[in-house]
Structures are given as C-alpha cells and as structure tokens.
Amino acid sequence: MSIEFMIFIIALVIVIVFYKSFYSFVYFTVIVDIFLRIVTYLKENLLRADAFSFLNYIPESVAAIIKGWDVGVFTEVLMFLYVVIYTIFLVLTIMKFVKKKF
C-alpha cells in the first residue's frame, strides 16, 4: 500500500467517525479531490519547480491515489466507487440548487 492511500483511508475513517454521515464521506472525498487538482494545476502551470519542490510528493487526485495502488480488480472496483461518489455529489449539488429560491 502506498502512504498516500493509507493517509486518505485514515482521514476517511476519521471523518466517518466524527460526522457519522454518508454525505460527509462524499463531501470529504470530493473536497480532497478538488484540492489535489488545484494544487496540481498550480504546480504544473504557475509555480516554479525549484522553489516548490515539496509539491512533487503530493498526488494529482484521488483517482491517482487509487490507481497508484494497483491490485487489478480491486482497483477497478475502487474506481467504480469513485465514480459513484461523484455521481452522488452531483445529485446532491443539483438538489440543493433546485431547492434554492431565486
């Protein structure tokens, strides 16, 4: 197992234990993924490589963390769950948008 995967799993368990909600699990996963994608964008396009070399150790996204831990079928199942989590997040976001009064 990679260290990034273990850190992500431990953080997920902590979120589930403290918030005791499936939606907090969904929101946490999406927040971490968006944060990692922003850091990757900054790392590749805006920041100097020599000044911010510690950013090279940060993975690109949650999908990259899952794919970095390649075990075959289990990776495919985790990627399917990743897509399901994003689908649930999209449904939650649309529901909040529709419920909101203009």
C-alpha positions as CSV (number, residue, x, y, z in Angstrom):
1,M,0.0,0.0,0.0
2,S,1.2,3.5,-0.7
3,I,1.5,6.0,2.0
4,E,-0.9,8.4,0.3
5,F,-3.6,5.7,0.1
6,M,-3.2,4.9,3.8
7,I,-3.4,8.6,4.8
8,F,-6.6,9.0,2.7
9,I,-8.2,5.9,4.2
10,I,-7.3,7.1,7.8
11,A,-8.7,10.5,7.0
12,L,-11.9,9.0,5.7
13,V,-12.3,6.8,8.8
14,I,-11.9,9.9,11.0
15,V,-14.5,11.8,9.0
16,I,-17.0,8.9,9.2
17,V,-16.4,8.5,13.0
18,F,-16.8,12.2,13.8
19,Y,-19.6,13.1,11.4
20,K,-21.4,9.7,11.2
21,S,-23.0,10.6,7.9
22,F,-22.6,9.1,4.4
23,Y,-22.8,12.6,2.9
24,S,-19.8,13.8,4.9
25,F,-17.9,10.9,3.3
26,V,-19.0,12.1,-0.1
27,Y,-18.2,15.7,0.5
28,F,-14.8,14.9,2.1
29,T,-13.8,12.8,-0.9
30,V,-14.8,15.5,-3.4
31,I,-13.2,18.3,-1.3
32,V,-9.9,16.4,-1.2
33,D,-10.0,15.6,-4.9
34,I,-10.7,19.2,-5.8
35,F,-7.9,20.4,-3.5
36,L,-5.4,18.0,-5.1
37,R,-6.4,19.0,-8.6
38,I,-5.9,22.7,-7.7
39,V,-2.5,22.0,-6.2
40,T,-1.6,20.0,-9.3
41,Y,-2.7,22.9,-11.6
42,L,-0.6,25.3,-9.6
43,K,2.3,23.0,-9.6
44,E,2.3,22.4,-13.3
45,N,1.4,25.9,-14.6
46,L,2.1,28.7,-12.2
47,L,4.8,27.8,-9.6
48,R,8.5,27.4,-10.2
49,A,9.6,23.8,-9.8
50,D,12.8,24.5,-7.8
51,A,11.0,26.8,-5.2
52,F,8.1,24.4,-4.6
53,S,9.7,21.0,-5.0
54,F,7.9,19.6,-2.0
55,L,4.7,19.7,-4.1
56,N,6.1,16.9,-6.2
57,Y,5.2,14.5,-3.4
58,I,1.5,15.4,-3.5
59,P,-0.6,13.1,-5.7
60,E,-2.6,14.5,-8.7
61,S,-6.0,13.5,-7.5
62,V,-7.9,10.8,-5.5
63,A,-8.1,8.8,-8.8
64,A,-4.2,8.9,-9.0
65,I,-4.0,7.6,-5.4
66,I,-6.3,4.7,-6.2
67,K,-4.5,3.9,-9.5
68,G,-1.2,4.1,-7.7
69,W,-2.2,1.2,-5.6
70,D,-2.7,-1.2,-8.5
71,V,-4.1,-4.5,-7.4
72,G,-6.1,-5.3,-10.6
73,V,-9.8,-5.9,-10.0
74,F,-9.8,-4.2,-6.6
75,T,-8.6,-1.0,-8.3
76,E,-11.4,-1.2,-10.8
77,V,-13.9,-1.6,-8.0
78,L,-12.5,1.4,-6.2
79,M,-12.6,3.5,-9.4
80,F,-16.2,2.5,-9.9
81,L,-17.0,3.6,-6.3
82,Y,-15.1,6.8,-7.0
83,V,-17.4,7.5,-10.0
84,V,-20.5,6.6,-7.8
85,I,-19.3,9.1,-5.2
86,Y,-19.0,11.8,-7.8
87,T,-22.5,11.0,-9.1
88,I,-23.9,11.2,-5.6
89,F,-22.2,14.6,-5.2
90,L,-23.6,15.8,-8.5
91,V,-27.1,14.7,-7.4
92,L,-26.7,16.4,-4.0
93,T,-25.5,19.6,-5.7
94,I,-28.3,19.7,-8.2
95,M,-30.9,19.0,-5.4
96,K,-29.6,22.0,-3.4
97,F,-29.6,24.2,-6.5
98,V,-33.2,23.3,-7.3
99,K,-34.4,23.8,-3.7
100,K,-32.8,27.2,-3.5
101,K,-35.1,30.0,-4.2
102,F,-34.1,32.5,-6.8
